[in-house]
Amino acid sequence: MTAMPARSDTGDPLLLTPGPLTTSASVKQAMVHDWGSRDAAFLAINRMVLDKVVELAGGQGTHVTVPVQGSGTFAVEAMITSFVPRTGKLLVLINGAYGQRALKIAQIAGRAAAALETPEDTPPDLARLERMLAEDKAISHVFAVHCETTSGILNPIAEIAALVERQGRRLLVDSMSAFGALEIDARQIRYDALAASSNKCLEGVPGLGFVICRREALADCKGNATTLVLDLFDQAEAFARTGQYRFTPPIHVIVALGKAIEEHAAEGGVGGRGKRYRDNARVLIDGMRAMGFRTLLPDRLQAPIIVTFHMPTDPKFVFQRFYDSLKDRGYVIYPGKLTVADSFRIGCIGRLYPEHMKGALAAVREVLDEMRVSNGGPALAAE
Ligand SMILES: *Cc1c(COP(=O)(O)O)cnc(C)c1O
């Protein structure tokens, strides 16, 4: 290894992972102050953040953002347990770990639940969804993951939403790894609630989840929650009454998110952010394929968020060494968590540009050469 390792603009290794992500120096710099939780300047930033999130969702006037302290899963759990009444039933569309997690949340919370599962490289079966909804009238809500980060697959959220609406049911969306980069417009895609967080495509730091709620649907949620802290109805009501969080907010995280949202707007909003990620994904996928690596997903199912590659089958390829040597060069990748194939993942999101992806490809090439692996393919190429 000769070249200097790659670094972010604050001197850290680059995170090619599904989150937390590499953030800009200015986002981190925004946190070097203290505010009281009732400080007017902080509350104004918080208001701006919540309003901007609704705007990004296309929900001005019809939707409201309710924040939840914690990681993204806290927001998903708040969404499920606040929206699905104790007498309701949730049908979870599963094609990865985040769908599985939603099912577990519903079960722990004592909500009736059913699952419609497809393999991790396969979108939900919409004909079966339609049949299940027609046959089981107890199902009140459907849960769908927008981009299932387990594989990087883009699920057909518009088609799912239309079907669920046609069947007179309510939709809950986990758009954690897509919101801010992939369009999902509340004026066209009907949902009761959509969960996302500070630290994925909005490029803030971790610590705040939020749920974008259709106002009319949220108004029906009084008394549904089965925990105190994750009660979205109660939190929304407290905001309406006092403008404040019920419990200590992660102030620095929220101020950093305010800065991150400014930078998101400066980049051209959802369109601009999405374009950079698509450029990153294109460079990454083309470059990896040129070295023989094979993606799990065909391009038509691939979201430009994170890419799953089959593990090379050359016995000289040792994943731990590959991972460590890339880290030494400044690139942190991510192990796979698929059941369908042995794999690893490389993310395209965060403060990363196509130049960084080219640097990562050069590092992959070097590490393969060091391991004397001539081809990254899942089947050994003839030498
Ligand atoms: C990241 C992510 C979450 C939340 O994960 P946390 O680790 O709790 O932040 C939920 N759903 C999806 C699809 C995700 O990518």
The ligand as an SDF file (V2000), in Angstrom:
LIG
                    3D

 15 15  0  0  0  0  0  0  0  0999 V2000
  -31.6220    2.0050    8.5640 C   0  0  0  0  0  0  0  0  0  0  0  0
  -32.9630    1.4560    8.3990 C   0  0  0  0  0  0  0  0  0  0  0  0
  -33.8780    1.3880    9.4780 C   0  0  0  0  0  0  0  0  0  0  0  0
  -33.5590    1.8770   10.8670 C   0  0  0  0  0  0  0  0  0  0  0  0
  -32.4100    1.3570   11.3960 O   0  0  0  0  0  0  0  0  0  0  0  0
  -31.7530    2.0080   12.7050 P   0  0  0  0  0  0  0  0  0  0  0  0
  -30.5040    1.1880   12.8610 O   0  0  0  0  0  0  0  0  0  0  0  0
  -32.6880    1.8370   13.8210 O   0  0  0  0  0  0  0  0  0  0  0  0
  -31.4960    3.4530   12.3960 O   0  0  0  0  0  0  0  0  0  0  0  0
  -35.1420    0.9230    9.2190 C   0  0  0  0  0  0  0  0  0  0  0  0
  -35.5110    0.5280    8.0010 N   0  0  0  0  0  0  0  0  0  0  0  0
  -34.6720    0.5620    6.9450 C   0  0  0  0  0  0  0  0  0  0  0  0
  -35.1750    0.1330    5.5990 C   0  0  0  0  0  0  0  0  0  0  0  0
  -33.3690    1.0300    7.1130 C   0  0  0  0  0  0  0  0  0  0  0  0
  -32.5340    1.0880    6.0670 O   0  0  0  0  0  0  0  0  0  0  0  0
  1  2  1  0
  2  3  1  0
  2 14  2  0
  3  4  1  0
  3 10  2  0
  4  5  1  0
  5  6  1  0
  6  7  2  0
  6  8  1  0
  6  9  1  0
 10 11  1  0
 11 12  2  0
 12 13  1  0
 12 14  1  0
 14 15  1  0
M  END
$$$$
